[in-house]
Structures are given as C-alpha cells and as structure tokens.
Amino acid sequence: MSLTTSINKEDINALHFISYEVLDNDEQKSNRKSELENAMKLGNSDHGKVKIVFATETGYFEVETTVWASTDGNVTLKGGVIIPIHCILKVNFH
C-alpha cells in the first residue's frame, strides 16, 4: 500500500471512489466486516473514533471519524458521509 493522505470527513464527498474491491480474499473481507461492526458499536455507544484507510481514484486516504452505520455496501460516518465498503483497506482502533 502506498502512503496515505489524511483527510477531514467533510472533504470525503469531493473524492471519486474506485469501483473495484481492494481486498484480495474472503478472509480479509470478513475481518473488515467485523472491524466495521465493532467500529459502529464503538461509535454508537460512546462516540469513539477509528481511523479508516480507503482507496480512491487518486490514491489512499485516512480519516479519523465516528462510524454511525455499516451495511453490506456502505459505511456511514458522523455527519452523513458515506464510504463504499469495497474501498476500505483497514480500520484502526486507538
């Protein structure tokens, strides 16, 4: 993975997400799903933040944010910002 650029969640809507899956196998996808569910629980229970690394057409970005919801297709961040799950490389807990 290349170097990541930090971004504010308010600026994410200006990005163009990639259209393909960034992870290579089902185990990685399953781990990502579990991490996102844990991030959502953390965000909803005590507004805890995580760092999400994701891919766009222009490179890799990292955002520190609160996850409000996670579905099969998207993650919704505080403020209604949406990131497609297939773009997410990893979730880092503090």
Secondary structure, 3 states (H helix, E strand, C coil): CCCEEECCHHHHHHCCECCCCCCCCHHHHHHHHHHHHHHHHHHHHHCCCEEEEEEECCEEEEEEECEEEECCCEEEECCCCEEEHHHEEEEEEC
